[in-house]
């Protein structure tokens, strides 16, 4: 599963700045029975204005602490689904109706420093 990855921009203190990192996915893309969700970071993201954000999609906030990083695989991000699911349920929402995650500007700066500078693609050849 590779969610649609978007970076939404807005004016902050008069400067156009990253505002939200958003992952949009299909309802069946997340297996909430698992504890970890892995996905490949694809850079560059789709850059959009915050006015383009579709507020009809049920969205859950992400926190920087929801991410699990591995320095050996900087292009693969992991999300702690167990933690996210618990937080969603505490808000009285069924996780299965959530189709989007959003990380606010507060966690963005830390995440942007970790992102790989270029897109990496791996070709696997099966020798069978």
Beta strands, then each sheet from edge to edge (+ up, - down):
strand 1: 4-12
strand 2: 15-24
strand 3: 36-40
strand 4: 46-49
strand 5: 59-62
strand 6: 67-68
strand 7: 76-80
strand 8: 100-104
sheet 1: 4+ 1+ 2- 8+ 5+
sheet 2: 3+ 7- 6+
end
